[in-house]
């Protein structure tokens, strides 16, 4: 299936606007954590055009309101409805279908990207078809979980 066909099957139409990187954040009931991730993303700098897509997988909390509050910091922030099927995989796929970027990066609502993450991922994806990043388990977890 072509990317444009996939986007239309999810109810989205690809824009002709040039976006180099789309960051997809799957989320369900993440009102208590997604604000930290969006703030971390708002601090990112990269010389190319990029967007953030929060794919809401049926939240019943204030996730949408938290995302809305961050639109001033992240002008290319969009919230898409991914509630048709439960699960992070469906939310990621819905986010990708709505994405306008030539490349896609993923991060979770309950994480916080580090300084330089976006530029590193975006630049690497310009050269390679697949890249990954290291994880810092100490930052967001208790010592018992981090050692565990």
N, CA, C and O atoms as a GROMACS GRO file, in nm:
protein
  592
    1UNK      N    1   0.085  -0.118   0.000
    1UNK     CA    2   0.000   0.000   0.000
    1UNK      C    3   0.089   0.124   0.000
    1UNK      O    4   0.183   0.132   0.079
    2UNK      N    5   0.062   0.218  -0.086
    2UNK     CA    6   0.138   0.343  -0.090
    2UNK      C    7   0.110   0.424   0.036
    2UNK      O    8   0.001   0.413   0.093
    3UNK      N    9   0.207   0.507   0.082
    3UNK     CA   10   0.184   0.588   0.201
    3UNK      C   11   0.059   0.675   0.193
    3UNK      O   12  -0.012   0.689   0.292
    4UNK      N   13   0.031   0.735   0.076
    4UNK     CA   14  -0.087   0.819   0.064
    4UNK      C   15  -0.215   0.738   0.078
    4UNK      O   16  -0.312   0.786   0.136
    5UNK      N   17  -0.217   0.614   0.024
    5UNK     CA   18  -0.334   0.528   0.039
    5UNK      C   19  -0.355   0.492   0.186
    5UNK      O   20  -0.468   0.491   0.234
    6UNK      N   21  -0.245   0.464   0.257
    6UNK     CA   22  -0.255   0.429   0.398
    6UNK      C   23  -0.310   0.548   0.477
    6UNK      O   24  -0.396   0.530   0.563
    7UNK      N   25  -0.262   0.666   0.448
    7UNK     CA   26  -0.310   0.786   0.518
    7UNK      C   27  -0.459   0.803   0.497
    7UNK      O   28  -0.534   0.832   0.591
    8UNK      N   29  -0.504   0.786   0.373
    8UNK     CA   30  -0.646   0.803   0.345
    8UNK      C   31  -0.729   0.695   0.413
    8UNK      O   32  -0.843   0.721   0.451
    9UNK      N   33  -0.675   0.573   0.429
    9UNK     CA   34  -0.751   0.467   0.495
    9UNK      C   35  -0.773   0.500   0.642
    9UNK      O   36  -0.868   0.451   0.703
   10UNK      N   37  -0.687   0.584   0.701
   10UNK     CA   38  -0.704   0.628   0.838
   10UNK      C   39  -0.781   0.761   0.846
   10UNK      O   40  -0.804   0.813   0.955
   11UNK      N   41  -0.820   0.815   0.732
   11UNK     CA   42  -0.897   0.938   0.730
   11UNK      C   43  -0.814   1.064   0.723
   11UNK      O   44  -0.866   1.172   0.749
   12UNK      N   45  -0.686   1.053   0.687
   12UNK     CA   46  -0.600   1.170   0.677
   12UNK      C   47  -0.555   1.187   0.533
   12UNK      O   48  -0.542   1.090   0.459
   13UNK      N   49  -0.530   1.311   0.496
   13UNK     CA   50  -0.481   1.341   0.362
   13UNK      C   51  -0.345   1.408   0.376
   13UNK      O   52  -0.330   1.505   0.450
   14UNK      N   53  -0.248   1.354   0.307
   14UNK     CA   54  -0.113   1.407   0.315
   14UNK      C   55  -0.107   1.548   0.259
   14UNK      O   56  -0.167   1.578   0.156
   15UNK      N   57  -0.033   1.633   0.329
   15UNK     CA   58  -0.014   1.770   0.286
   15UNK      C   59   0.105   1.775   0.191
   15UNK      O   60   0.192   1.688   0.195
   16UNK      N   61   0.109   1.877   0.106
   16UNK     CA   62   0.223   1.895   0.019
   16UNK      C   63   0.331   1.980   0.086
   16UNK      O   64   0.438   2.000   0.030
   17UNK      N   65   0.302   2.030   0.207
   17UNK     CA   66   0.399   2.110   0.281
   17UNK      C   67   0.520   2.024   0.315
   17UNK      O   68   0.505   1.911   0.363
   18UNK      N   69   0.640   2.077   0.292
   18UNK     CA   70   0.763   2.001   0.316
   18UNK      C   71   0.795   1.998   0.465
   18UNK      O   72   0.824   2.102   0.526
   19UNK      N   73   0.790   1.880   0.522
   19UNK     CA   74   0.829   1.858   0.661
   19UNK      C   75   0.935   1.749   0.659
   19UNK      O   76   0.912   1.642   0.603
   20UNK      N   77   1.049   1.775   0.718
   20UNK     CA   78   1.157   1.678   0.714
   20UNK      C   79   1.136   1.564   0.812
   20UNK      O   80   1.170   1.449   0.782
   21UNK      N   81   1.080   1.594   0.930
   21UNK     CA   82   1.068   1.491   1.034
   21UNK      C   83   0.936   1.505   1.109
   21UNK      O   84   0.899   1.615   1.152
   22UNK      N   85   0.868   1.394   1.126
   22UNK     CA   86   0.749   1.388   1.209
   22UNK      C   87   0.782   1.306   1.333
   22UNK      O   88   0.834   1.195   1.323
   23UNK      N   89   0.752   1.362   1.449
   23UNK     CA   90   0.771   1.290   1.576
   23UNK      C   91   0.633   1.244   1.620
   23UNK      O   92   0.544   1.325   1.645
   24UNK      N   93   0.615   1.112   1.629
   24UNK     CA   94   0.486   1.054   1.666
   24UNK      C   95   0.493   1.010   1.812
   24UNK      O   96   0.583   0.937   1.853
   25UNK      N   97   0.393   1.056   1.889
   25UNK     CA   98   0.386   1.024   2.031
   25UNK      C   99   0.251   0.955   2.057
   25UNK      O  100   0.149   1.023   2.065
   26UNK      N  101   0.249   0.821   2.071
   26UNK     CA  102   0.124   0.755   2.105
   26UNK      C  103   0.090   0.784   2.251
   26UNK      O  104   0.179   0.794   2.336
   27UNK      N  105  -0.039   0.797   2.280
   27UNK     CA  106  -0.076   0.835   2.416
   27UNK      C  107  -0.216   0.785   2.450
   27UNK      O  108  -0.308   0.792   2.368
   28UNK      N  109  -0.231   0.735   2.572
   28UNK     CA  110  -0.363   0.705   2.627
   28UNK      C  111  -0.361   0.741   2.774
   28UNK      O  112  -0.281   0.688   2.852
   29UNK      N  113  -0.450   0.832   2.811
   29UNK     CA  114  -0.459   0.879   2.950
   29UNK      C  115  -0.323   0.925   3.003
   29UNK      O  116  -0.280   0.885   3.111
   30UNK      N  117  -0.258   1.009   2.925
   30UNK     CA  118  -0.125   1.057   2.960
   30UNK      C  119  -0.122   1.201   3.010
   30UNK      O  120  -0.016   1.264   3.007
   31UNK      N  121  -0.234   1.253   3.057
   31UNK     CA  122  -0.240   1.393   3.100
   31UNK      C  123  -0.136   1.425   3.207
   31UNK      O  124  -0.083   1.536   3.210
   32UNK      N  125  -0.106   1.330   3.293
   32UNK     CA  126  -0.012   1.354   3.401
   32UNK      C  127   0.134   1.352   3.359
   32UNK      O  128   0.220   1.394   3.436
   33UNK      N  129   0.163   1.304   3.237
   33UNK     CA  130   0.304   1.290   3.196
   33UNK      C  131   0.338   1.356   3.063
   33UNK      O  132   0.452   1.396   3.042
   34UNK      N  133   0.241   1.369   2.974
   34UNK     CA  134   0.273   1.416   2.839
   34UNK      C  135   0.321   1.561   2.836
   34UNK      O  136   0.394   1.599   2.745
   35UNK      N  137   0.282   1.640   2.933
   35UNK     CA  138   0.329   1.778   2.937
   35UNK      C  139   0.480   1.788   2.947
   35UNK      O  140   0.542   1.873   2.883
   36UNK      N  141   0.540   1.701   3.028
   36UNK     CA  142   0.687   1.699   3.040
   36UNK      C  143   0.752   1.661   2.907
   36UNK      O  144   0.854   1.720   2.869
   37UNK      N  145   0.694   1.564   2.837
   37UNK     CA  146   0.750   1.524   2.707
   37UNK      C  147   0.736   1.637   2.606
   37UNK      O  148   0.830   1.664   2.531
   38UNK      N  149   0.622   1.702   2.601
   38UNK     CA  150   0.602   1.812   2.506
   38UNK      C  151   0.692   1.930   2.537
   38UNK      O  152   0.741   1.997   2.446
   39UNK      N  153   0.716   1.956   2.665
   39UNK     CA  154   0.810   2.063   2.703
   39UNK      C  155   0.951   2.026   2.656
   39UNK      O  156   1.023   2.111   2.604
   40UNK      N  157   0.989   1.900   2.675
   40UNK     CA  158   1.121   1.854   2.629
   40UNK      C  159   1.132   1.866   2.478
   40UNK      O  160   1.236   1.906   2.426
   41UNK      N  161   1.027   1.832   2.406
   41UNK     CA  162   1.028   1.847   2.260
   41UNK      C  163   1.034   1.993   2.219
   41UNK      O  164   1.099   2.027   2.120
   42UNK      N  165   0.967   2.080   2.292
   42UNK     CA  166   0.968   2.223   2.259
   42UNK      C  167   1.108   2.283   2.274
   42UNK      O  168   1.138   2.384   2.209
   43UNK      N  169   1.192   2.225   2.356
   43UNK     CA  170   1.330   2.273   2.374
   43UNK      C  171   1.424   2.229   2.264
   43UNK      O  172   1.537   2.276   2.255
   44UNK      N  173   1.379   2.139   2.180
   44UNK     CA  174   1.464   2.085   2.074
   44UNK      C  175   1.490   2.189   1.966
   44UNK      O  176   1.406   2.275   1.939
   45UNK      N  177   1.606   2.180   1.905
   45UNK     CA  178   1.641   2.268   1.794
   45UNK      C  179   1.696   2.185   1.680
   45UNK      O  180   1.775   2.093   1.699
   46UNK      N  181   1.651   2.221   1.562
   46UNK     CA  182   1.702   2.156   1.440
   46UNK      C  183   1.679   2.252   1.325
   46UNK      O  184   1.581   2.326   1.325
   47UNK      N  185   1.768   2.251   1.228
   47UNK     CA  186   1.760   2.346   1.118
   47UNK      C  187   1.653   2.312   1.015
   47UNK      O  188   1.628   2.392   0.925
   48UNK      N  189   1.591   2.198   1.025
   48UNK     CA  190   1.488   2.156   0.930
   48UNK      C  191   1.348   2.171   0.990
   48UNK      O  192   1.334   2.187   1.111
   49UNK      N  193   1.246   2.166   0.907
   49UNK     CA  194   1.108   2.175   0.952
   49UNK      C  195   1.065   2.041   1.010
   49UNK      O  196   1.089   1.935   0.952
   50UNK      N  197   0.999   2.047   1.129
   50UNK     CA  198   0.954   1.924   1.194
   50UNK      C  199   0.820   1.947   1.262
   50UNK      O  200   0.779   2.061   1.287
   51UNK      N  201   0.754   1.838   1.292
   51UNK     CA  202   0.623   1.843   1.356
   51UNK      C  203   0.615   1.737   1.465
   51UNK      O  204   0.693   1.642   1.467
   52UNK      N  205   0.519   1.755   1.555
   52UNK     CA  206   0.490   1.658   1.659
   52UNK      C  207   0.344   1.618   1.646
   52UNK      O  208   0.255   1.703   1.639
   53UNK      N  209   0.320   1.487   1.643
   53UNK     CA  210   0.185   1.435   1.634
   53UNK      C  211   0.159   1.349   1.757
   53UNK      O  212   0.226   1.248   1.777
   54UNK      N  213   0.062   1.389   1.838
   54UNK     CA  214   0.018   1.307   1.951
   54UNK      C  215  -0.100   1.227   1.902
   54UNK      O  216  -0.203   1.283   1.863
   55UNK      N  217  -0.086   1.094   1.903
   55UNK     CA  218  -0.191   1.004   1.858
   55UNK      C  219  -0.265   0.952   1.981
   55UNK      O  220  -0.218   0.862   2.051
   56UNK      N  221  -0.382   1.011   2.007
   56UNK     CA  222  -0.459   0.981   2.127
   56UNK      C  223  -0.541   0.854   2.109
   56UNK      O  224  -0.630   0.847   2.024
   57UNK      N  225  -0.508   0.753   2.190
   57UNK     CA  226  -0.568   0.620   2.177
   57UNK      C  227  -0.689   0.601   2.269
   57UNK      O  228  -0.705   0.495   2.330
   58UNK      N  229  -0.773   0.704   2.278
   58UNK     CA  230  -0.897   0.692   2.353
   58UNK      C  231  -0.890   0.743   2.495
   58UNK      O  232  -0.956   0.689   2.584
   59UNK      N  233  -0.810   0.844   2.518
   59UNK     CA  234  -0.795   0.900   2.653
   59UNK      C  235  -0.928   0.946   2.710
   59UNK      O  236  -1.012   1.001   2.639
   60UNK      N  237  -0.945   0.922   2.840
   60UNK     CA  238  -1.064   0.971   2.911
   60UNK      C  239  -1.025   1.076   3.015
   60UNK      O  240  -1.110   1.121   3.093
   61UNK      N  241  -0.898   1.114   3.017
   61UNK     CA  242  -0.851   1.217   3.110
   61UNK      C  243  -0.834   1.349   3.034
   61UNK      O  244  -0.898   1.370   2.930
   62UNK      N  245  -0.752   1.437   3.084
   62UNK     CA  246  -0.733   1.569   3.023
   62UNK      C  247  -0.617   1.575   2.924
   62UNK      O  248  -0.558   1.682   2.904
   63UNK      N  249  -0.584   1.464   2.861
   63UNK     CA  250  -0.474   1.462   2.765
   63UNK      C  251  -0.490   1.568   2.658
   63UNK      O  252  -0.396   1.643   2.631
   64UNK      N  253  -0.607   1.577   2.597
   64UNK     CA  254  -0.629   1.675   2.489
   64UNK      C  255  -0.606   1.818   2.536
   64UNK      O  256  -0.549   1.898   2.463
   65UNK      N  257  -0.649   1.850   2.657
   65UNK     CA  258  -0.630   1.985   2.711
   65UNK      C  259  -0.483   2.014   2.734
   65UNK      O  260  -0.437   2.125   2.707
   66UNK      N  261  -0.408   1.916   2.783
   66UNK     CA  262  -0.265   1.935   2.806
   66UNK      C  263  -0.194   1.957   2.672
   66UNK      O  264  -0.109   2.046   2.661
   67UNK      N  265  -0.229   1.878   2.572
   67UNK     CA  266  -0.168   1.895   2.439
   67UNK      C  267  -0.202   2.034   2.385
   67UNK      O  268  -0.114   2.103   2.333
   68UNK      N  269  -0.325   2.074   2.398
   68UNK     CA  270  -0.369   2.206   2.348
   68UNK      C  271  -0.287   2.319   2.412
   68UNK      O  272  -0.251   2.415   2.344
   69UNK      N  273  -0.257   2.308   2.540
   69UNK     CA  274  -0.180   2.411   2.611
   69UNK      C  275  -0.038   2.424   2.556
   69UNK      O  276   0.025   2.529   2.572
   70UNK      N  277   0.014   2.319   2.493
   70UNK     CA  278   0.152   2.322   2.442
   70UNK      C  279   0.162   2.369   2.298
   70UNK      O  280   0.273   2.379   2.245
   71UNK      N  281   0.050   2.398   2.234
   71UNK     CA  282   0.056   2.441   2.093
   71UNK      C  283   0.127   2.574   2.074
   71UNK      O  284   0.182   2.599   1.967
   72UNK      N  285   0.127   2.661   2.174
   72UNK     CA  286   0.200   2.787   2.163
   72UNK      C  287   0.351   2.762   2.159
   72UNK      O  288   0.424   2.831   2.089
   73UNK      N  289   0.397   2.663   2.234
   73UNK     CA  290   0.540   2.627   2.238
   73UNK      C  291   0.580   2.544   2.116
   73UNK      O  292   0.694   2.551   2.070
   74UNK      N  293   0.486   2.466   2.064
   74UNK     CA  294   0.511   2.377   1.951
   74UNK      C  295   0.409   2.406   1.841
   74UNK      O  296   0.305   2.339   1.834
   75UNK      N  297   0.436   2.504   1.756
   75UNK     CA  298   0.337   2.542   1.656
   75UNK      C  299   0.301   2.430   1.558
   75UNK      O  300   0.192   2.432   1.500
   76UNK      N  301   0.388   2.334   1.538
   76UNK     CA  302   0.359   2.221   1.449
   76UNK      C  303   0.314   2.099   1.528
   76UNK      O  304   0.343   1.986   1.489
   77UNK      N  305   0.243   2.121   1.637
   77UNK     CA  306   0.189   2.014   1.720
   77UNK      C  307   0.046   1.985   1.677
   77UNK      O  308  -0.037   2.076   1.664
   78UNK      N  309   0.017   1.856   1.656
   78UNK     CA  310  -0.119   1.816   1.620
   78UNK      C  311  -0.162   1.699   1.708
   78UNK      O  312  -0.081   1.613   1.745
   79UNK      N  313  -0.289   1.697   1.740
   79UNK     CA  314  -0.350   1.587   1.814
   79UNK      C  315  -0.440   1.512   1.717
   79UNK      O  316  -0.530   1.572   1.657
   80UNK      N  317  -0.418   1.381   1.701
   80UNK     CA  318  -0.501   1.302   1.611
   80UNK      C  319  -0.573   1.194   1.690
   80UNK      O  320  -0.523   1.144   1.791
   81UNK      N  321  -0.690   1.158   1.644
   81UNK     CA  322  -0.773   1.057   1.709
   81UNK      C  323  -0.729   0.918   1.665
   81UNK      O  324  -0.740   0.882   1.548
   82UNK      N  325  -0.678   0.840   1.760
   82UNK     CA  326  -0.635   0.703   1.734
   82UNK      C  327  -0.715   0.606   1.819
   82UNK      O  328  -0.663   0.504   1.865
   83UNK      N  329  -0.842   0.637   1.840
   83UNK     CA  330  -0.924   0.557   1.931
   83UNK      C  331  -0.999   0.443   1.863
   83UNK      O  332  -1.072   0.370   1.930
   84UNK      N  333  -0.984   0.428   1.734
   84UNK     CA  334  -1.059   0.324   1.662
   84UNK      C  335  -1.028   0.184   1.714
   84UNK      O  336  -1.117   0.100   1.722
   85UNK      N  337  -0.902   0.158   1.751
   85UNK     CA  338  -0.860   0.030   1.807
   85UNK      C  339  -0.771   0.057   1.926
   85UNK      O  340  -0.692   0.152   1.924
   86UNK      N  341  -0.782  -0.023   2.032
   86UNK     CA  342  -0.693  -0.002   2.146
   86UNK      C  343  -0.551  -0.048   2.117
   86UNK      O  344  -0.529  -0.140   2.038
   87UNK      N  345  -0.455   0.018   2.180
   87UNK     CA  346  -0.317  -0.027   2.172
   87UNK      C  347  -0.222   0.076   2.113
   87UNK      O  348  -0.258   0.155   2.025
   88UNK      N  349  -0.100   0.072   2.166
   88UNK     CA  350   0.003   0.166   2.122
   88UNK      C  351   0.039   0.147   1.975
   88UNK      O  352   0.069   0.244   1.906
   89UNK      N  353   0.037   0.023   1.926
   89UNK     CA  354   0.071  -0.002   1.786
   89UNK      C  355  -0.026   0.070   1.693
   89UNK      O  356   0.015   0.133   1.596
   90UNK      N  357  -0.155   0.060   1.723
   90UNK     CA  358  -0.254   0.130   1.640
   90UNK      C  359  -0.234   0.282   1.650
   90UNK      O  360  -0.244   0.352   1.549
   91UNK      N  361  -0.206   0.331   1.770
   91UNK     CA  362  -0.183   0.475   1.786
   91UNK      C  363  -0.062   0.519   1.704
   91UNK      O  364  -0.066   0.623   1.638
   92UNK      N  365   0.046   0.441   1.707
   92UNK     CA  366   0.165   0.476   1.627
   92UNK      C  367   0.130   0.476   1.478
   92UNK      O  368   0.166   0.570   1.406
   93UNK      N  369   0.059   0.372   1.432
   93UNK     CA  370   0.022   0.365   1.290
   93UNK      C  371  -0.066   0.481   1.249
   93UNK      O  372  -0.050   0.536   1.140
   94UNK      N  373  -0.159   0.520   1.335
   94UNK     CA  374  -0.245   0.634   1.305
   94UNK      C  375  -0.163   0.762   1.299
   94UNK      O  376  -0.186   0.847   1.212
   95UNK      N  377  -0.068   0.777   1.390
   95UNK     CA  378   0.021   0.894   1.388
   95UNK      C  379   0.103   0.899   1.261
   95UNK      O  380   0.120   1.006   1.202
   96UNK      N  381   0.155   0.785   1.220
   96UNK     CA  382   0.233   0.780   1.095
   96UNK      C  383   0.146   0.815   0.976
   96UNK      O  384   0.189   0.887   0.886
   97UNK      N  385   0.024   0.766   0.975
   97UNK     CA  386  -0.067   0.796   0.863
   97UNK      C  387  -0.096   0.945   0.854
   97UNK      O  388  -0.116   0.998   0.745
   98UNK      N  389  -0.099   1.013   0.967
   98UNK     CA  390  -0.126   1.157   0.968
   98UNK      C  391   0.000   1.240   0.946
   98UNK      O  392  -0.009   1.361   0.922
   99UNK      N  393   0.115   1.179   0.953
   99UNK     CA  394   0.243   1.251   0.945
   99UNK      C  395   0.267   1.309   0.806
   99UNK      O  396   0.227   1.252   0.704
  100UNK      N  397   0.334   1.423   0.804
  100UNK     CA  398   0.372   1.488   0.679
  100UNK      C  399   0.522   1.475   0.653
  100UNK      O  400   0.569   1.512   0.545
  101UNK      N  401   0.596   1.424   0.749
  101UNK     CA  402   0.741   1.420   0.737
  101UNK      C  403   0.792   1.315   0.642
  101UNK      O  404   0.727   1.213   0.616
  102UNK      N  405   0.910   1.343   0.589
  102UNK     CA  406   0.979   1.245   0.504
  102UNK      C  407   1.032   1.130   0.589
  102UNK      O  408   1.050   1.019   0.540
  103UNK      N  409   1.058   1.159   0.717
  103UNK     CA  410   1.106   1.056   0.810
  103UNK      C  411   1.019   1.063   0.936
  103UNK      O  412   0.956   1.164   0.965
  104UNK      N  413   1.018   0.953   1.009
  104UNK     CA  414   0.936   0.941   1.130
  104UNK      C  415   1.026   0.903   1.247
  104UNK      O  416   1.113   0.817   1.235
  105UNK      N  417   1.004   0.970   1.360
  105UNK     CA  418   1.069   0.933   1.486
  105UNK      C  419   0.959   0.909   1.589
  105UNK      O  420   0.854   0.973   1.584
  106UNK      N  421   0.983   0.817   1.680
  106UNK     CA  422   0.885   0.785   1.783
  106UNK      C  423   0.941   0.815   1.920
  106UNK      O  424   1.060   0.795   1.946
  107UNK      N  425   0.855   0.863   2.008
  107UNK     CA  426   0.887   0.872   2.150
  107UNK      C  427   0.757   0.853   2.226
  107UNK      O  428   0.649   0.872   2.170
  108UNK      N  429   0.766   0.815   2.350
  108UNK     CA  430   0.646   0.786   2.428
  108UNK      C  431   0.606   0.905   2.514
  108UNK      O  432   0.689   0.990   2.548
  109UNK      N  433   0.479   0.909   2.549
  109UNK     CA  434   0.424   1.020   2.628
  109UNK      C  435   0.486   1.027   2.766
  109UNK      O  436   0.499   1.136   2.821
  110UNK      N  437   0.524   0.914   2.823
  110UNK     CA  438   0.576   0.912   2.960
  110UNK      C  439   0.728   0.917   2.966
  110UNK      O  440   0.787   0.886   3.070
  111UNK      N  441   0.792   0.954   2.857
  111UNK     CA  442   0.937   0.974   2.853
  111UNK      C  443   0.966   1.122   2.839
  111UNK      O  444   0.875   1.204   2.828
  112UNK      N  445   1.094   1.156   2.838
  112UNK     CA  446   1.138   1.292   2.809
  112UNK      C  447   1.262   1.283   2.722
  112UNK      O  448   1.365   1.231   2.764
  113UNK      N  449   1.252   1.335   2.600
  113UNK     CA  450   1.367   1.331   2.511
  113UNK      C  451   1.477   1.421   2.568
  113UNK      O  452   1.450   1.524   2.628
  114UNK      N  453   1.600   1.379   2.548
  114UNK     CA  454   1.714   1.456   2.596
  114UNK      C  455   1.751   1.569   2.502
  114UNK      O  456   1.705   1.575   2.388
  115UNK      N  457   1.835   1.656   2.550
  115UNK     CA  458   1.885   1.768   2.472
  115UNK      C  459   1.953   1.715   2.344
  115UNK      O  460   2.037   1.625   2.351
  116UNK      N  461   1.918   1.770   2.230
  116UNK     CA  462   1.980   1.732   2.104
  116UNK      C  463   1.920   1.608   2.039
  116UNK      O  464   1.964   1.568   1.931
  117UNK      N  465   1.821   1.547   2.102
  117UNK     CA  466   1.761   1.423   2.050
  117UNK      C  467   1.706   1.443   1.909
  117UNK      O  468   1.736   1.365   1.819
  118UNK      N  469   1.627   1.547   1.889
  118UNK     CA  470   1.562   1.568   1.760
  118UNK      C  471   1.664   1.589   1.649
  118UNK      O  472   1.653   1.528   1.543
  119UNK      N  473   1.762   1.673   1.672
  119UNK     CA  474   1.864   1.699   1.570
  119UNK      C  475   1.942   1.572   1.538
  119UNK      O  476   1.973   1.545   1.422
  120UNK      N  477   1.974   1.495   1.641
  120UNK     CA  478   2.050   1.371   1.620
  120UNK      C  479   1.967   1.271   1.539
  120UNK      O  480   2.017   1.211   1.444
  121UNK      N  481   1.840   1.253   1.577
  121UNK     CA  482   1.755   1.158   1.506
  121UNK      C  483   1.728   1.206   1.363
  121UNK      O  484   1.740   1.128   1.268
  122UNK      N  485   1.693   1.333   1.348
  122UNK     CA  486   1.664   1.386   1.216
  122UNK      C  487   1.784   1.378   1.122
  122UNK      O  488   1.770   1.337   1.007
  123UNK      N  489   1.901   1.417   1.171
  123UNK     CA  490   2.022   1.412   1.087
  123UNK      C  491   2.058   1.268   1.052
  123UNK      O  492   2.097   1.240   0.939
  124UNK      N  493   2.046   1.179   1.148
  124UNK     CA  494   2.077   1.038   1.121
  124UNK      C  495   1.980   0.978   1.019
  124UNK      O  496   2.020   0.901   0.932
  125UNK      N  497   1.852   1.015   1.029
  125UNK     CA  498   1.753   0.962   0.936
  125UNK      C  499   1.768   1.018   0.795
  125UNK      O  500   1.714   0.962   0.700
  126UNK      N  501   1.840   1.128   0.780
  126UNK     CA  502   1.869   1.177   0.646
  126UNK      C  503   1.973   1.089   0.577
  126UNK      O  504   1.982   1.088   0.454
  127UNK      N  505   2.051   1.016   0.656
  127UNK     CA  506   2.158   0.933   0.602
  127UNK      C  507   2.128   0.783   0.606
  127UNK      O  508   2.183   0.707   0.526
  128UNK      N  509   2.042   0.742   0.698
  128UNK     CA  510   2.016   0.599   0.719
  128UNK      C  511   1.865   0.573   0.725
  128UNK      O  512   1.790   0.660   0.769
  129UNK      N  513   1.821   0.455   0.680
  129UNK     CA  514   1.677   0.427   0.680
  129UNK      C  515   1.620   0.396   0.818
  129UNK      O  516   1.499   0.407   0.839
  130UNK      N  517   1.704   0.357   0.912
  130UNK     CA  518   1.658   0.321   1.046
  130UNK      C  519   1.765   0.361   1.147
  130UNK      O  520   1.883   0.333   1.128
  131UNK      N  521   1.723   0.426   1.254
  131UNK     CA  522   1.815   0.462   1.361
  131UNK      C  523   1.748   0.438   1.496
  131UNK      O  524   1.626   0.427   1.504
  132UNK      N  525   1.827   0.429   1.599
  132UNK     CA  526   1.776   0.411   1.736
  132UNK      C  527   1.857   0.500   1.829
  132UNK      O  528   1.966   0.546   1.794
  133UNK      N  529   1.803   0.522   1.947
  133UNK     CA  530   1.871   0.607   2.045
  133UNK      C  531   1.891   0.529   2.174
  133UNK      O  532   1.825   0.428   2.198
  134UNK      N  533   1.980   0.576   2.256
  134UNK     CA  534   2.002   0.513   2.386
  134UNK      C  535   1.889   0.551   2.480
  134UNK      O  536   1.817   0.648   2.455
  135UNK      N  537   1.874   0.477   2.586
  135UNK     CA  538   1.770   0.504   2.685
  135UNK      C  539   1.837   0.533   2.819
  135UNK      O  540   1.933   0.466   2.858
  136UNK      N  541   1.786   0.633   2.888
  136UNK     CA  542   1.836   0.670   3.020
  136UNK      C  543   1.733   0.629   3.123
  136UNK      O  544   1.642   0.705   3.155
  137UNK      N  545   1.746   0.507   3.176
  137UNK     CA  546   1.643   0.456   3.267
  137UNK      C  547   1.649   0.520   3.405
  137UNK      O  548   1.551   0.514   3.478
  138UNK      N  549   1.761   0.580   3.442
  138UNK     CA  550   1.773   0.642   3.574
  138UNK      C  551   1.692   0.770   3.586
  138UNK      O  552   1.644   0.803   3.695
  139UNK      N  553   1.676   0.844   3.477
  139UNK     CA  554   1.611   0.975   3.483
  139UNK      C  555   1.466   0.967   3.529
  139UNK      O  556   1.422   1.049   3.609
  140UNK      N  557   1.392   0.871   3.479
  140UNK     CA  558   1.249   0.866   3.505
  140UNK      C  559   1.205   0.751   3.594
  140UNK      O  560   1.085   0.734   3.617
  141UNK      N  561   1.299   0.672   3.645
  141UNK     CA  562   1.264   0.557   3.726
  141UNK      C  563   1.330   0.560   3.862
  141UNK      O  564   1.436   0.621   3.880
  142UNK      N  565   1.268   0.495   3.957
  142UNK     CA  566   1.327   0.483   4.091
  142UNK      C  567   1.451   0.393   4.082
  142UNK      O  568   1.464   0.316   3.988
  143UNK      N  569   1.543   0.402   4.180
  143UNK     CA  570   1.662   0.317   4.178
  143UNK      C  571   1.627   0.168   4.173
  143UNK      O  572   1.698   0.090   4.110
  144UNK      N  573   1.519   0.127   4.240
  144UNK     CA  574   1.483  -0.014   4.240
  144UNK      C  575   1.448  -0.063   4.100
  144UNK      O  576   1.485  -0.174   4.061
  145UNK      N  577   1.378   0.018   4.025
  145UNK     CA  578   1.342  -0.020   3.888
  145UNK      C  579   1.463  -0.010   3.797
  145UNK      O  580   1.486  -0.099   3.716
  146UNK      N  581   1.542   0.096   3.809
  146UNK     CA  582   1.658   0.117   3.723
  146UNK      C  583   1.761   0.006   3.739
  146UNK      O  584   1.825  -0.033   3.642
  147UNK      N  585   1.777  -0.045   3.861
  147UNK     CA  586   1.875  -0.149   3.885
  147UNK      C  587   1.822  -0.287   3.851
  147UNK      O  588   1.899  -0.381   3.832
  148UNK      N  589   1.691  -0.299   3.843
  148UNK     CA  590   1.626  -0.417   3.833
  148UNK      C  591   1.610  -0.524   3.751
  148UNK      O  592   1.535  -0.616   3.784
   0.00000   0.00000   0.00000
